[in-house]
Amino acid sequence: MDGKRSRRGVVSVAVGVVLSVVSMALPSLDSMWNALGVARDLRAGHSTGLAIMFLCLGFLVALYFQQEEFKAELQRTLSAETARLEAGLPTFGVITRQTGDEAMTTLTALVATARMVANTRISSANSEVATRHGVSSPWDQALRQALTRGLTYREVISPNHADLARDRRAAIAGSPGVYEAAVVRQLPPAFLNFIIIEQHDGTKEVWFGWLASRTSGFDGPVVRTAETHLVTLFERWHTELLSTGTPVR
């Protein structure tokens, strides 16, 4: 396309020059001027004016094609530079925030379509997370149903949730789902719970919050993001916790 535009510019200049030269010979065409009713003493001036006009038009058209070519080249350069910059930047997903209960409501709906879930359930025995989302809660029911349909679910738990893990394993026995749980007994004074959800199309996101401590409640902020670096970080953390915990049998 660029070569075509360049040729058009050259052709327009050449056509302008040719028409300009031809115009200079017009004073000898008496029949044409007579038909137009132009006096003999004005013919040379008109011919010169036409010659100048054709010459200028040729260069103007050539300039137009040159400007078009410049804009096209500039657009290509900007597009290439933008693509290079985007490739050098990390991929940031949308970051949203919810309360603990709001997050559990959203997750209860998401787990039904998930392919894999990696979860932590670290809390004291009398914490809100244990009482609100334990056995027979909407979350627990949705999770068990998803496991019977083939969900892979791995979670790291504190000792007080071991009985719940055993009950879940027994409830889904013989189903296509995979349920694994490991108990971590040496816990820090505070722990940031999180859950990673992977859908069947390969998209992943991590939710983190539900801080387990003596001063933080279940309704603290929970952050949701699909940013790939953060998801990978929490995946590694979960793998380390799961591998060092005691498997629930």
C-alpha positions as CSV (number, residue, x, y, z in Angstrom):
1,M,0.0,0.0,0.0
2,D,2.9,2.4,0.8
3,G,4.5,1.7,-2.6
4,K,1.2,2.4,-4.3
5,R,0.8,5.7,-2.5
6,S,4.4,6.7,-3.4
7,R,3.7,5.8,-7.1
8,R,0.5,7.9,-7.0
9,G,2.5,10.9,-5.8
10,V,5.0,10.6,-8.6
11,V,2.2,10.1,-11.1
12,S,0.3,13.1,-9.9
13,V,3.4,15.3,-10.3
14,A,4.1,13.9,-13.7
15,V,0.5,14.4,-14.8
16,G,0.6,18.0,-13.5
17,V,3.8,18.7,-15.4
18,V,2.4,17.2,-18.6
19,L,-0.8,19.2,-18.4
20,S,1.2,22.3,-17.6
21,V,3.3,21.9,-20.7
22,V,0.2,21.1,-22.9
23,S,-1.4,24.3,-21.5
24,M,1.5,26.4,-22.7
25,A,0.6,25.3,-26.3
26,L,-3.1,26.2,-26.0
27,P,-2.7,29.8,-27.5
28,S,-2.3,28.2,-31.0
29,L,-5.7,26.5,-30.8
30,D,-7.7,29.3,-32.3
31,S,-10.8,27.2,-32.8
32,M,-11.1,26.5,-29.1
33,W,-10.6,30.1,-28.0
34,N,-13.0,31.3,-30.7
35,A,-15.6,28.9,-29.4
36,L,-15.0,30.1,-25.9
37,G,-15.1,33.7,-27.0
38,V,-11.7,34.7,-25.6
39,A,-9.9,37.6,-27.1
40,R,-6.6,36.9,-28.8
41,D,-4.6,39.1,-26.4
42,L,-5.9,37.2,-23.4
43,R,-5.2,33.7,-24.6
44,A,-1.6,33.6,-23.5
45,G,-2.5,34.7,-20.0
46,H,-5.2,32.1,-19.7
47,S,-2.9,29.4,-21.0
48,T,-0.1,30.4,-18.5
49,G,-2.7,30.4,-15.7
50,L,-3.9,26.9,-16.6
51,A,-0.3,25.7,-16.8
52,I,0.4,27.1,-13.3
53,M,-2.8,25.6,-11.9
54,F,-2.1,22.1,-13.3
55,L,1.4,22.2,-12.0
56,C,0.3,23.2,-8.5
57,L,-2.5,20.6,-8.5
58,G,0.0,17.9,-9.4
59,F,2.2,18.8,-6.4
60,L,-0.8,19.2,-4.1
61,V,-2.1,15.8,-4.9
62,A,1.4,14.4,-4.4
63,L,1.6,16.1,-1.0
64,Y,-1.8,14.6,-0.1
65,F,-0.5,11.1,-0.8
66,Q,2.6,11.8,1.1
67,Q,0.7,13.0,4.2
68,E,-1.5,9.8,4.0
69,E,1.6,7.7,3.9
70,F,3.1,9.5,6.8
71,K,-0.1,9.1,8.9
72,A,-0.2,5.4,8.1
73,E,3.4,4.9,9.1
74,L,2.9,6.9,12.3
75,Q,-0.1,4.7,13.1
76,R,1.9,1.5,12.6
77,T,4.7,2.8,14.7
78,L,2.3,3.8,17.6
79,S,0.6,0.4,17.4
80,A,3.9,-1.5,17.5
81,E,5.1,0.6,20.4
82,T,1.8,0.2,22.3
83,A,2.0,-3.6,21.8
84,R,5.6,-3.6,23.0
85,L,4.7,-1.7,26.2
86,E,1.7,-3.9,26.9
87,A,3.8,-7.0,26.5
88,G,6.3,-5.6,29.1
89,L,3.7,-4.9,31.7
90,P,2.2,-7.5,34.1
91,T,-1.4,-8.6,33.4
92,F,-3.6,-6.9,36.0
93,G,-7.1,-8.3,36.7
94,V,-9.9,-6.4,38.2
95,I,-9.6,-5.9,42.0
96,T,-12.8,-5.8,44.0
97,R,-13.6,-5.8,47.7
98,Q,-16.4,-7.3,49.7
99,T,-17.2,-8.2,53.3
100,G,-16.7,-11.7,54.5
101,D,-20.4,-12.6,54.2
102,E,-20.7,-11.0,50.8
103,A,-17.7,-12.9,49.6
104,M,-19.0,-16.2,50.8
105,T,-22.3,-15.6,49.1
106,T,-20.5,-14.9,45.8
107,L,-18.2,-17.9,46.2
108,T,-21.2,-20.2,47.0
109,A,-22.5,-19.4,43.5
110,L,-19.1,-19.7,41.8
111,V,-18.1,-23.1,43.2
112,A,-21.0,-24.7,41.3
113,T,-19.1,-24.1,38.0
114,A,-15.5,-24.4,39.2
115,R,-13.1,-27.0,38.0
116,M,-10.6,-26.7,40.9
117,V,-10.6,-24.9,44.3
118,A,-7.8,-24.5,46.7
119,N,-9.0,-23.2,50.1
120,T,-7.7,-22.5,53.6
121,R,-10.0,-22.8,56.7
122,I,-8.0,-21.5,59.6
123,S,-9.9,-20.2,62.5
124,S,-10.7,-20.8,66.2
125,A,-13.4,-23.2,67.2
126,N,-15.9,-20.5,68.1
127,S,-15.1,-18.1,65.3
128,E,-17.8,-16.8,63.0
129,V,-16.5,-18.6,60.0
130,A,-16.9,-21.9,61.8
131,T,-20.5,-21.2,62.9
132,R,-21.8,-19.4,59.8
133,H,-20.3,-21.7,57.1
134,G,-20.1,-25.1,58.7
135,V,-22.1,-28.2,58.2
136,S,-25.3,-27.8,56.2
137,S,-24.6,-24.1,55.5
138,P,-25.3,-22.9,51.9
139,W,-21.6,-22.9,51.2
140,D,-21.2,-26.5,52.5
141,Q,-24.1,-27.7,50.5
142,A,-22.9,-26.1,47.3
143,L,-19.4,-27.5,47.9
144,R,-20.7,-31.0,48.4
145,Q,-22.9,-30.8,45.3
146,A,-20.0,-29.6,43.2
147,L,-17.8,-32.4,44.5
148,T,-20.3,-35.0,43.4
149,R,-20.2,-33.5,39.9
150,G,-16.4,-33.7,39.7
151,L,-14.9,-30.7,41.5
152,T,-11.3,-31.0,42.7
153,Y,-11.1,-29.4,46.2
154,R,-8.0,-29.1,48.3
155,E,-8.0,-27.2,51.6
156,V,-5.7,-26.5,54.5
157,I,-7.5,-26.5,57.9
158,S,-6.9,-25.8,61.5
159,P,-7.4,-28.8,63.9
160,N,-10.9,-27.7,64.9
161,H,-12.1,-28.3,61.3
162,A,-10.8,-31.9,61.0
163,D,-14.2,-33.5,61.8
164,L,-15.9,-31.4,59.1
165,A,-13.2,-32.5,56.6
166,R,-13.8,-36.2,57.5
167,D,-17.5,-35.8,57.1
168,R,-17.1,-34.3,53.6
169,R,-14.8,-37.0,52.5
170,A,-17.3,-39.6,53.7
171,A,-20.2,-37.8,52.0
172,I,-18.6,-37.8,48.6
173,A,-17.1,-41.3,48.6
174,G,-17.5,-42.9,45.2
175,S,-18.2,-39.6,43.4
176,P,-16.0,-38.3,40.6
177,G,-14.9,-35.3,42.8
178,V,-11.6,-35.1,44.5
179,Y,-11.4,-33.9,48.1
180,E,-8.1,-33.5,50.0
181,A,-7.6,-31.8,53.3
182,A,-4.5,-31.3,55.5
183,V,-4.3,-30.1,59.1
184,V,-1.8,-27.4,60.0
185,R,-1.2,-27.5,63.8
186,Q,1.5,-24.9,64.3
187,L,-0.3,-21.7,63.4
188,P,0.9,-18.1,63.7
189,P,-1.1,-15.7,66.0
190,A,-2.8,-14.3,62.9
191,F,-3.5,-16.0,59.5
192,L,-4.8,-14.6,56.2
193,N,-7.3,-17.0,54.8
194,F,-7.7,-17.3,51.1
195,I,-9.3,-19.3,48.3
196,I,-8.3,-19.9,44.7
197,I,-10.9,-20.8,42.1
198,E,-10.1,-22.1,38.7
199,Q,-12.9,-22.4,36.1
200,H,-13.1,-24.9,33.3
201,D,-11.9,-22.3,30.8
202,G,-8.6,-22.0,32.7
203,T,-9.3,-18.6,34.3
204,K,-8.2,-18.2,37.9
205,E,-8.8,-15.8,40.7
206,V,-7.9,-15.5,44.3
207,W,-9.9,-14.2,47.2
208,F,-8.0,-13.3,50.4
209,G,-9.2,-11.9,53.7
210,W,-11.1,-13.5,56.6
211,L,-8.2,-12.7,58.9
212,A,-8.0,-15.2,61.7
213,S,-6.8,-13.4,64.9
214,R,-8.0,-12.4,68.3
215,T,-8.8,-8.9,67.2
216,S,-10.1,-9.3,63.6
217,G,-13.7,-10.4,62.9
218,F,-15.1,-12.4,60.0
219,D,-16.7,-9.2,58.5
220,G,-13.3,-7.7,57.6
221,P,-12.6,-6.8,54.0
222,V,-12.0,-9.6,51.5
223,V,-10.1,-8.8,48.3
224,R,-10.9,-10.5,45.0
225,T,-8.4,-10.4,42.0
226,A,-7.4,-12.3,38.9
227,E,-4.0,-10.7,38.7
228,T,-1.8,-13.5,37.5
229,H,1.2,-12.8,39.8
230,L,-0.9,-12.7,42.9
231,V,-2.8,-15.9,42.0
232,T,0.5,-17.7,41.4
233,L,1.9,-16.4,44.7
234,F,-1.2,-17.8,46.7
235,E,-1.0,-21.0,44.7
236,R,2.5,-21.6,45.8
237,W,1.6,-20.7,49.4
238,H,-1.2,-23.2,49.4
239,T,1.0,-25.9,47.9
240,E,3.5,-25.4,50.7
241,L,0.8,-25.4,53.4
242,L,-0.8,-28.5,52.0
243,S,2.4,-30.5,51.7
244,T,3.5,-29.7,55.3
245,G,0.2,-30.4,56.9
246,T,-1.1,-33.7,58.2
247,P,-3.5,-35.3,55.7
248,V,-7.1,-35.9,56.9
249,R,-8.0,-39.6,56.6
